[in-house]
Amino acid sequence: MKTKVKILDASYNDSVEDWILDDMVQSTLRPFFKWQDSNKEVNVEFVRTWDVVGYTPKIIIEAEFNQPTDAGLFELSFNDLPLESLRSFSFS
């Protein structure tokens, strides 16, 4: 059984272009990808789901771990989860 940690639960403007939204998501998740790169022994998968609250779309991203201890290490590394907003678009 996998252990899930919600890392992002954010609303976004539905008129944003898909490629811009994707850049914002990648930018927001960058610290988590760096953590994954520095903890190669941890098996983690990032799962994206979509929801709508009222008329506002939401993106939800969860980290799924095979081991509960790995999820605990992750939560200790990022104690302000879940994030509630996406990082702004960047041209980098």
N, C-alpha and C positions, 0 to 999 in steps of 0.2 A: 504494500500500500504506500502510495506516495504522500509526502508531506507538502502541503501548499502554503506559500507565503504570498499574500497580496502585496505587490510592490507599487502598483499604480492604479488609481481609480479616479479618472479625470474626465471632465466634460470638455468638449471642443466645439468650435463653430462648424456647422455642417456645410458651410460654403467654401471652406478651405480646400485647396487642390490636394489630391491624394498624395502627390510627391512631396508637398510641403508638410502634410501631416506625417508622412513616413519619416522625413528628416527630423521633425520635432520629437517623434517617438525614439528614433535612434539616438538623438542628442540626450534625451532624458535617461535612456537606459545605459549610456556610456559608462558610468561608474560601476554598474552591475556587471557589464561585460569585462571591465578591467579586473574586478574582483574574481570573476570566473577564470580569467587567464592566469591570475596569480594563485589560484587554488585548483590546480589541474586534477587533484585527486578527488575532488567533489563533482559528482554527477548532477548537474542542474539543467533544467529545460525551462525556457521562458515561453509561456503560453498566453496568447492575446485573444481576448473575447470582446464583443461589442454589445452594447445595451443602449436603450433609449429611456430617458426619464422625462416624462412630459413630452416636450418637443425637442429636447436637447440630447444629442448623441453622446455616449460615453465610451471610453476605452478602458478596459480592465486588463492588467497584465499580472500574472501570477508566476512565481518561481516554484517549480516542482522539483522536489528532492527525493531520492530513493531512501536516504537515511535521515531520521529525525534529528540526529546530532549535527548533520550538515546544515539543516534548516536553522538550528539554533545558532550555529556559528555565523550564518548569514545574517540573522536578525540582530546579533550582537554587533556586527559590522555596520549595520544600517538601522539605527534605532528610531528613525523618524518615518517609518512606513505605516500605511501606504502613502505615497505621494499623491497630492490632489490636483496637480497641474502639470502641464507639459512645459518643457523648456521652449523658449522662443526659437523661431526659425533662424538658421544661420547660413551664410553663403560659404562656409568653410568646407 
